[in-house]
Amino acid sequence: MRAYYEARAREYDDWWLGEGLFSERERPGWRDEVAQLLDVLAALPPASTLDVACGTGYLTRRLPGAVTGLDQSAGMVAVAAARLPEATVVQGEAVPLPFAAGAFERVHAGHFYGHLLPGERAAFLEEAHRVGRELVVTDSALRDGVQAEERQERRLADGSVHRVYKRYFTGPGLAAELGGGEVLMEGRWFVVVRAG
């Protein structure tokens, strides 16, 4: 998956915007729900926030407060740093997180948790709680046409095909998996859960 996200950096926002390979996909209500998701994140109380797997910074830019973006992909970091001149954007791993205990008030993970394999989830949650008091997870909603757990083949504009592990969640299911929490959004496309 590392190679996939590095190669996808230049076209990652096409998914959000419905452009490129995503321009002909049927995604009813997508644009409205993306706008709702951005509003949900912007409505969080301002906090010093670490955005793990920030990608291009598409969601990061809506997180209120002092924000640090982290991604393992140099290509994603370059796009995010250009998009987020007021933020700190660094290249690094999610496990272990390269920050001191209690360095942040909040950790956000957008469309990252759903890619973690069973053995990786507990390690990430431990790290997230080590560096921040609050965890907010944004991920893909379980809906008709997808399985809760899938191995997917994803094609990029250059024709390359990559295999990706992906999970989809209900709001209550994700909250339970995070050890309890508040469902901030549960739509057709996205779920957002805040856990203490």
Secondary structure by P-SEA (a helix, b strand, c coil): caaaaaaaccccccccccccccccccccaaaaaaaaaaaaaaaccccccccccccccccccccccbbbbbbccaaaaaaaaaacccbbbbbbcccccccccccccbbbbccccccccccaaaaaaaaaaaaccbbbbbbbccccccccccbbbbbccccbbbbbbbbbbcaaaaaaaacccccccccccbbbbbcc
